[in-house]
């Protein structure tokens, strides 16, 4: 039995390591493709690129482990079934569950290791990767200026471009505000088109502008003639103009990582739980504040706001009057309203409308703040559940991949890869949908993050049961045989009729 377990383990370890690095590579390429515009053309050194790829790869490990376990288990048991080794084991009286036993232990260890990696290592990797990505994005500001948005990355300048031709890097509709003198918008340059590039030493930004004009307010002359209502300025038109802007401090400056520590992706389980409790308490206080304010607006208004104040009572009468015990009196609104005079009715209706409008305005104003607080709280709650779901997924995918490989009886990188990708896509779509519902507060974070797991667990149990009983659910001929029997049964019934 020890030799059998050793054979199964050796058959699993090789594909697992191979598929793990393959999945990491695919996920890394997908991540780089997403941020390719922020990374290319930055003149980064090889050590910076290596550091960034290392941190990014580490942050992808919890996602890669479940898919690697699924693909490796499919390949392992598919090869054993295809080479009739699995049939030989079963003919010797060894059940499929006993064959899977050593890999169950390995999958459990991988699942536990994935949890501790996601809890202890991934937050640090995310923190360093995100801070380094931010530093890379800020290194070359001429590439980060987005069309239609004023960019204040350059100290003392505010630049806006209307459009950018990505093939020729030609910029159109350029506006440049010079704030280097700290005197406001006194110097403006507008150009129809132009080019922007870095100097060879990357210390200056070179601007070549075409067909434009500049506007400069002459502040010195304005001060001299401050008693005269005149606004001296200078206008210049140009066909071509070159500007040089100093880029001091625009190398790859490393930002303090503490600025990113409060993000939910940079925290372990205890930190997330602390923020969850703090945000929940803050949300409860916020709701109580709104409720108290609304209650005071509805029932805390002084009665004199609706009715005329009572006639004044002399001090002697107040002293002689005996205090009355409080009592509950049932008042019908319609009856009380009918007892009012026409003037008091009109005044009561007007005041009620004003109170309702005031409350509506108050609630609408604070609704967006409440939604933002709930959205932020949901982010931390989702991240707490994610650390458990991705770890448990390693074990679930093993109980899907191993029996499915024994049923399919195909090894290699053909059918197992296709089946693994399809199963992972199904899980990923369900998981992303549940996460979106949780973020939008349509579904509780627990159900949103665990619904995909609750769907996959019955599938794994069903496949393990079918594989242990030598089911042929993946054999197409079985379904054709069932259809033939159904067709014959229908014909017999029609003959009898």
C-alpha positions as CSV (number, residue, x, y, z in Angstrom):
1,X,0.0,0.0,0.0
2,X,2.9,2.3,0.7
3,X,4.2,1.8,-2.8
4,X,0.8,2.6,-4.2
5,X,0.6,5.8,-2.3
6,X,4.1,6.7,-3.3
7,X,3.2,6.1,-7.0
8,X,0.1,8.3,-6.7
9,X,2.0,11.1,-5.0
10,X,4.8,11.0,-7.5
11,X,2.2,11.1,-10.3
12,X,0.6,14.2,-8.7
13,X,3.5,16.3,-7.6
14,X,5.0,16.8,-11.0
15,X,1.8,18.0,-12.8
16,X,1.0,20.1,-9.7
17,X,4.2,22.0,-9.8
18,X,4.1,22.4,-13.6
19,X,0.5,23.6,-13.6
20,X,1.0,25.9,-10.7
21,X,3.8,27.9,-12.4
22,X,1.8,27.7,-15.7
23,X,-1.3,29.2,-14.0
24,X,0.9,31.9,-12.3
25,X,2.3,32.8,-15.7
26,X,-1.1,33.1,-17.3
27,X,-2.5,35.2,-14.5
28,X,0.6,37.4,-14.5
29,X,0.3,38.0,-18.2
30,X,-3.4,38.9,-17.8
31,X,-2.4,41.4,-15.0
32,X,0.4,42.9,-17.1
33,X,-1.9,43.3,-20.1
34,X,-4.3,45.2,-17.9
35,X,-1.6,47.7,-16.8
36,X,0.5,47.7,-20.0
37,X,-0.2,51.4,-20.7
38,X,1.2,52.3,-17.2
39,X,4.3,50.2,-17.6
40,X,5.7,50.6,-21.1
41,X,8.1,53.3,-22.0
42,X,9.1,54.1,-18.4
43,X,12.8,53.2,-18.7
44,X,12.6,51.0,-15.7
45,X,15.7,49.1,-14.5
46,X,15.7,45.3,-14.5
47,X,15.8,45.1,-10.7
48,X,12.6,47.3,-10.4
49,X,10.9,45.1,-13.0
50,X,11.9,41.9,-11.2
51,X,10.7,43.3,-7.9
52,X,7.4,44.2,-9.4
53,X,6.9,40.8,-11.0
54,X,7.9,39.0,-7.8
55,X,5.3,40.9,-5.7
56,X,2.6,40.5,-8.4
57,X,3.2,36.8,-8.6
58,X,3.0,36.4,-4.8
59,X,-0.3,38.2,-4.8
60,X,-1.7,35.8,-7.4
61,X,-0.7,32.6,-5.5
62,X,-4.1,32.2,-3.6
63,X,-5.9,32.3,-7.0
64,X,-3.5,30.0,-8.7
65,X,-3.4,27.2,-6.1
66,X,-7.0,26.0,-6.6
67,X,-6.7,25.9,-10.4
68,X,-3.4,24.1,-10.1
69,X,-4.9,21.5,-7.8
70,X,-7.9,21.0,-10.1
71,X,-5.7,20.6,-13.2
72,X,-3.1,18.4,-11.6
73,X,-5.7,16.0,-10.1
74,X,-7.4,15.7,-13.4
75,X,-4.2,14.9,-15.2
76,X,-3.0,12.5,-12.5
77,X,-6.2,10.3,-12.4
78,X,-6.8,10.7,-16.1
79,X,-3.3,9.3,-16.8
80,X,-3.9,6.4,-14.3
81,X,-7.2,5.6,-15.9
82,X,-5.9,5.9,-19.5
83,X,-3.0,3.6,-18.8
84,X,-5.3,1.1,-17.0
85,X,-3.4,1.5,-13.8
86,X,-6.5,2.6,-12.0
87,X,-8.3,-0.5,-13.3
88,X,-5.5,-2.7,-12.0
89,X,-5.7,-1.1,-8.5
90,X,-9.5,-1.6,-8.4
91,X,-9.2,-5.2,-9.6
92,X,-6.9,-5.8,-6.6
93,X,-9.7,-4.8,-4.3
94,X,-8.4,-1.2,-3.7
95,X,-11.2,1.4,-3.8
96,X,-10.9,4.8,-5.4
97,X,-11.2,6.5,-2.1
98,X,-8.2,4.6,-0.7
99,X,-6.3,5.5,-3.9
100,X,-7.2,9.2,-3.4
101,X,-6.3,9.1,0.4
102,X,-2.7,10.4,0.2
103,X,-3.7,13.2,-2.2
104,X,-6.5,14.1,0.1
105,X,-3.9,14.8,2.8
106,X,-1.8,16.8,0.4
107,X,-4.8,18.8,-0.8
108,X,-5.7,19.5,2.8
109,X,-2.2,20.7,3.6
110,X,-2.2,22.9,0.4
111,X,-5.6,24.3,1.5
112,X,-4.3,25.2,5.0
113,X,-1.1,26.6,3.5
114,X,-3.1,28.7,1.1
115,X,-5.0,30.2,4.0
116,X,-1.9,31.2,6.0
117,X,-0.3,32.5,2.8
118,X,-3.4,34.6,2.0
119,X,-3.5,35.9,5.6
120,X,0.2,36.6,6.3
121,X,2.1,36.9,3.0
122,X,-0.4,38.2,0.4
123,X,-1.2,41.5,2.4
124,X,2.5,42.3,2.4
125,X,2.8,41.4,-1.3
126,X,-0.2,43.5,-2.2
127,X,1.1,46.5,-0.2
128,X,4.5,46.4,-1.9
129,X,3.1,45.7,-5.3
130,X,0.5,48.5,-5.2
131,X,2.9,51.1,-3.8
132,X,5.5,50.2,-6.5
133,X,2.8,50.3,-9.2
134,X,1.8,53.8,-8.0
135,X,5.4,54.9,-8.1
136,X,5.8,53.5,-11.6
137,X,2.7,55.3,-12.8
138,X,3.9,58.6,-11.5
139,X,7.4,58.3,-13.0
140,X,6.7,59.6,-16.5
141,X,4.0,62.3,-16.3
142,X,3.9,62.9,-20.0
143,X,2.4,59.5,-20.4
144,X,-0.1,59.7,-17.6
145,X,-1.9,62.9,-18.7
146,X,-5.4,61.8,-19.8
147,X,-7.5,63.6,-22.4
148,X,-10.1,66.0,-21.1
149,X,-8.7,66.2,-17.6
150,X,-6.5,68.8,-16.0
151,X,-3.3,67.2,-14.7
152,X,-1.5,68.8,-11.8
153,X,1.3,66.2,-11.6
154,X,4.0,68.7,-12.6
155,X,4.6,71.1,-9.7
156,X,3.6,74.6,-10.7
157,X,1.8,73.6,-13.9
158,X,-1.7,72.5,-14.8
159,X,-1.9,70.8,-18.2
160,X,-4.9,69.7,-20.2
161,X,-5.1,67.9,-23.6
162,X,-8.1,67.4,-25.7
163,X,-7.0,64.2,-27.5
164,X,-3.9,62.0,-28.1
165,X,-2.9,60.1,-31.2
166,X,-1.4,56.9,-29.8
167,X,0.4,56.1,-33.1
168,X,2.2,59.3,-33.5
169,X,1.9,60.7,-29.9
170,X,0.5,63.9,-31.3
171,X,-1.4,65.9,-28.8
172,X,-4.3,68.2,-29.8
173,X,-6.0,71.1,-28.0
174,X,-3.3,71.8,-25.4
175,X,-3.9,74.1,-22.5
176,X,-1.0,75.0,-20.1
177,X,-1.4,77.1,-17.0
178,X,1.8,78.3,-15.4
179,X,1.5,78.7,-11.6
180,X,5.2,78.8,-10.8
181,X,5.0,82.4,-9.5
182,X,2.1,81.5,-7.2
183,X,0.0,84.4,-8.6
184,X,-3.0,82.4,-10.0
185,X,-3.9,81.9,-13.6
186,X,-1.8,84.9,-14.9
187,X,0.0,82.9,-17.6
188,X,-1.8,80.6,-20.0
189,X,-0.6,79.0,-23.2
190,X,-3.0,77.4,-25.7
191,X,-2.0,75.4,-28.8
192,X,-3.8,73.5,-31.5
193,X,-1.3,70.6,-31.4
194,X,2.1,69.6,-30.2
195,X,4.4,66.9,-28.9
196,X,5.6,66.1,-25.3
197,X,8.6,64.0,-24.5
198,X,11.3,63.6,-21.8
199,X,14.9,64.8,-22.2
200,X,17.7,62.2,-22.5
201,X,18.6,62.7,-18.8
202,X,14.9,62.6,-17.8
203,X,15.3,65.8,-15.9
204,X,13.3,68.0,-18.2
205,X,10.0,67.8,-20.0
206,X,10.2,69.1,-23.6
207,X,7.1,70.6,-25.2
208,X,6.8,71.5,-28.8
209,X,3.7,73.5,-29.5
210,X,2.2,74.4,-32.9
211,X,-0.2,77.2,-34.0
212,X,-1.1,78.7,-30.6
213,X,-1.2,81.8,-28.5
214,X,-0.1,82.8,-25.0
215,X,-1.7,85.2,-22.5
216,X,0.3,86.9,-19.7
217,X,-1.0,89.4,-17.2
218,X,1.6,92.0,-16.4
219,X,1.4,92.1,-12.6
220,X,4.1,94.7,-12.1
221,X,2.3,97.3,-14.2
222,X,-1.0,96.5,-12.5
223,X,0.6,97.3,-9.1
224,X,2.0,100.6,-10.4
225,X,-1.4,101.7,-11.9
226,X,-3.5,100.2,-9.1
227,X,-5.6,103.4,-9.0
228,X,-6.4,103.1,-12.6
229,X,-9.1,100.6,-13.7
230,X,-6.9,99.0,-16.4
231,X,-5.8,95.4,-16.9
232,X,-2.4,95.4,-18.6
233,X,-1.6,92.1,-20.3
234,X,0.4,90.7,-23.3
235,X,-0.8,88.4,-26.1
236,X,1.5,86.5,-28.3
237,X,0.8,84.3,-31.3
238,X,3.1,81.7,-32.6
239,X,3.4,79.0,-35.2
240,X,5.9,76.9,-33.2
241,X,7.1,77.3,-29.7
242,X,9.3,75.1,-27.5
243,X,9.0,74.9,-23.8
244,X,11.3,73.3,-21.3
245,X,9.9,72.3,-17.9
246,X,12.2,71.2,-15.1
247,X,11.4,67.7,-13.7
248,X,13.2,67.8,-10.4
249,X,12.1,64.8,-8.2
250,X,10.4,62.9,-11.0
251,X,12.6,59.8,-10.9
252,X,11.3,56.6,-9.4
253,X,10.7,57.9,-5.9
254,X,9.5,55.3,-3.5
255,X,6.3,56.3,-1.7
256,X,5.8,55.6,1.9
257,X,4.0,52.3,2.1
258,X,2.0,53.4,5.2
259,X,-0.2,55.5,2.9
260,X,-1.7,52.3,1.5
261,X,-2.0,50.2,4.7
262,X,-5.7,51.1,5.3
263,X,-6.8,49.3,2.1
264,X,-8.7,46.1,2.6
265,X,-6.4,44.1,0.3
266,X,-3.3,45.0,2.5
267,X,-4.7,43.5,5.8
268,X,-4.7,40.2,7.5
269,X,-7.7,38.6,9.2
270,X,-7.3,40.3,12.6
271,X,-6.9,43.7,11.0
272,X,-9.9,43.2,8.8
273,X,-12.0,42.1,11.8
274,X,-10.9,45.2,13.7
275,X,-11.9,47.5,10.8
276,X,-15.2,45.5,10.4
277,X,-16.1,46.1,14.1
278,X,-15.0,49.8,13.9
279,X,-17.0,50.5,10.7
280,X,-20.0,48.6,12.0
281,X,-20.0,50.7,15.2
282,X,-19.6,53.9,13.2
283,X,-22.4,52.9,10.9
284,X,-24.7,52.2,13.9
285,X,-23.9,55.6,15.4
286,X,-24.5,57.3,12.0
287,X,-27.9,55.6,11.7
288,X,-28.8,56.5,15.3
289,X,-27.9,60.1,14.6
290,X,-30.1,60.3,11.5
291,X,-33.0,58.6,13.4
292,X,-32.7,61.0,16.3
293,X,-32.6,64.0,14.0
294,X,-35.6,62.8,12.1
295,X,-37.5,62.1,15.3
296,X,-36.8,65.5,16.6
297,X,-38.0,67.0,13.4
298,X,-41.2,65.0,13.5
299,X,-42.3,65.0,17.1
300,X,-39.9,67.4,18.8
301,X,-41.2,70.6,17.3
302,X,-42.7,73.1,19.8
303,X,-46.5,73.2,19.8
304,X,-46.4,77.0,19.3
305,X,-45.1,76.3,15.9
306,X,-48.5,75.1,14.9
307,X,-50.9,76.7,17.4
308,X,-51.1,80.1,19.0
309,X,-49.5,80.2,22.5
310,X,-51.8,79.9,25.5
311,X,-52.8,83.0,27.5
312,X,-50.3,84.0,30.1
313,X,-50.9,82.9,33.7
314,X,-50.1,84.9,36.7
315,X,-47.4,83.8,39.1
316,X,-49.9,83.5,42.0
317,X,-52.1,81.1,40.0
318,X,-49.0,79.0,39.1
319,X,-48.0,78.7,42.7
320,X,-51.5,77.7,43.9
321,X,-52.1,75.2,41.1
322,X,-51.4,71.6,42.2
323,X,-49.2,69.5,39.9
324,X,-51.1,67.1,37.8
325,X,-50.0,63.5,37.2
326,X,-49.0,62.7,33.6
327,X,-51.6,60.7,31.8
328,X,-51.9,59.2,28.3
329,X,-54.7,60.6,26.2
330,X,-55.7,59.1,22.9
331,X,-56.0,61.8,20.3
332,X,-57.5,61.3,16.8
333,X,-55.7,63.4,14.3
334,X,-58.8,64.1,12.2
335,X,-60.8,65.2,15.2
336,X,-58.0,67.4,16.5
337,X,-57.6,68.9,13.0
338,X,-61.3,69.6,12.7
339,X,-61.3,71.5,16.0
340,X,-58.8,74.0,14.6
341,X,-59.9,77.3,13.0
342,X,-59.3,77.8,9.3
343,X,-56.2,80.0,10.0
344,X,-54.8,77.3,12.3
345,X,-55.5,74.6,9.8
346,X,-53.7,76.5,7.0
347,X,-50.8,77.2,9.3
348,X,-50.6,73.6,10.4
349,X,-50.6,72.3,6.8
350,X,-47.9,74.8,5.8
351,X,-45.7,73.9,8.7
352,X,-46.2,70.1,8.1
353,X,-45.2,70.5,4.4
354,X,-42.1,72.5,5.5
355,X,-41.1,69.8,8.0
356,X,-41.6,67.1,5.4
357,X,-39.4,68.9,2.8
358,X,-36.8,69.6,5.4
359,X,-36.6,65.9,6.4
360,X,-36.5,64.8,2.8
361,X,-33.7,67.2,2.1
362,X,-31.8,66.0,5.2
363,X,-32.3,62.3,4.3
364,X,-31.2,62.8,0.7
365,X,-28.1,64.7,1.8
366,X,-27.0,61.9,4.2
367,X,-28.1,59.0,2.0
368,X,-25.0,59.2,-0.2
369,X,-22.7,59.3,2.9
370,X,-24.5,56.3,4.3
371,X,-24.2,54.3,1.0
372,X,-20.4,55.1,1.0
373,X,-20.0,53.9,4.5
374,X,-21.9,50.7,3.8
375,X,-19.9,50.1,0.6
376,X,-16.6,50.5,2.5
377,X,-17.8,48.1,5.2
378,X,-18.8,45.5,2.6
379,X,-15.3,45.7,1.1
380,X,-13.7,44.6,4.4
381,X,-16.3,41.9,5.0
382,X,-15.9,40.5,1.5
383,X,-12.1,40.3,2.0
384,X,-12.6,38.4,5.2
385,X,-14.7,35.7,3.5
386,X,-12.4,35.6,0.5
387,X,-9.5,34.3,2.6
388,X,-11.6,31.3,3.6
389,X,-13.3,30.6,0.3
390,X,-10.1,30.5,-1.8
391,X,-8.4,28.3,0.7
392,X,-11.3,25.8,0.9
393,X,-11.5,25.8,-2.9
394,X,-8.2,23.8,-3.1
395,X,-9.8,20.9,-1.3
396,X,-13.1,21.2,-3.2
397,X,-11.4,21.3,-6.6
398,X,-9.4,18.1,-5.7
399,X,-12.7,16.2,-5.0
400,X,-13.9,17.5,-8.4
401,X,-10.8,16.9,-10.4
402,X,-9.7,13.5,-9.1
403,X,-13.1,11.6,-9.7
404,X,-13.6,13.5,-13.0
405,X,-10.2,12.4,-14.3
406,X,-11.1,8.8,-13.3
407,X,-14.3,9.1,-15.3
408,X,-13.0,10.9,-18.3
409,X,-9.9,8.6,-18.5
410,X,-7.9,11.0,-20.5
411,X,-4.5,12.4,-19.4
412,X,-2.0,14.9,-20.8
413,X,-2.7,18.6,-21.4
414,X,-5.6,18.2,-23.8
415,X,-9.0,17.3,-22.3
416,X,-8.0,18.0,-18.7
417,X,-7.0,21.6,-19.5
418,X,-10.3,22.2,-21.3
419,X,-12.4,20.7,-18.5
420,X,-10.4,22.6,-15.8
421,X,-10.8,25.9,-17.6
422,X,-14.5,25.4,-18.0
423,X,-15.1,24.4,-14.4
424,X,-12.9,27.3,-13.1
425,X,-14.8,29.8,-15.4
426,X,-18.1,28.5,-14.0
427,X,-16.9,29.0,-10.5
428,X,-15.4,32.4,-11.3
429,X,-18.5,33.7,-12.9
430,X,-20.7,32.6,-10.0
431,X,-18.1,34.0,-7.5
432,X,-17.8,37.4,-9.2
433,X,-21.6,37.7,-9.5
434,X,-22.0,37.0,-5.8
435,X,-19.3,39.4,-4.9
436,X,-20.9,42.1,-7.0
437,X,-24.2,41.5,-5.3
438,X,-22.5,41.8,-1.9
439,X,-20.7,45.1,-2.9
440,X,-24.0,46.5,-4.1
441,X,-25.7,45.5,-0.9
442,X,-28.2,43.3,-2.7
443,X,-26.9,40.2,-0.9
444,X,-25.2,39.7,2.4
445,X,-21.4,39.3,2.1
446,X,-21.5,35.8,3.6
447,X,-24.0,34.5,0.9
448,X,-22.4,36.5,-1.9
449,X,-18.9,35.0,-1.2
450,X,-20.0,31.5,-0.3
451,X,-22.7,30.8,-2.8
452,X,-20.1,29.5,-5.4
453,X,-18.7,27.2,-2.7
454,X,-22.1,25.9,-1.7
455,X,-22.7,25.1,-5.4
456,X,-19.4,23.3,-5.9
457,X,-19.6,21.1,-2.8
458,X,-22.6,19.0,-4.0
459,X,-20.9,18.7,-7.4
460,X,-17.7,17.3,-5.8
461,X,-19.7,14.9,-3.7
462,X,-21.7,13.7,-6.7
463,X,-18.6,13.2,-8.9
464,X,-16.8,11.3,-6.1
465,X,-19.8,9.0,-5.6
466,X,-20.1,8.3,-9.3
467,X,-16.4,7.7,-9.8
468,X,-16.3,5.3,-6.8
469,X,-19.1,3.3,-8.3
470,X,-17.5,3.2,-11.8
471,X,-20.1,5.4,-13.4
472,X,-20.0,6.2,-17.1
473,X,-21.7,9.6,-16.9
474,X,-19.1,11.1,-19.3
475,X,-19.6,8.3,-22.0
476,X,-21.7,9.7,-24.8
477,X,-22.8,6.3,-25.9
478,X,-24.6,5.8,-22.6
479,X,-26.9,8.7,-23.3
480,X,-27.6,7.4,-26.9
481,X,-28.4,4.0,-25.4
482,X,-30.9,5.7,-23.0
483,X,-32.4,7.6,-25.9
484,X,-32.8,4.4,-27.9
485,X,-34.6,2.7,-25.0
486,X,-36.8,5.7,-24.6
487,X,-37.6,5.7,-28.3
488,X,-38.5,2.0,-28.2
489,X,-40.7,2.5,-25.2
490,X,-42.6,5.3,-26.9
491,X,-43.1,3.1,-30.0
492,X,-44.6,0.3,-27.9
493,X,-47.0,2.6,-26.2
494,X,-48.1,4.0,-29.6
495,X,-48.7,0.5,-30.9
496,X,-50.9,-0.4,-28.0
497,X,-52.9,2.8,-28.6
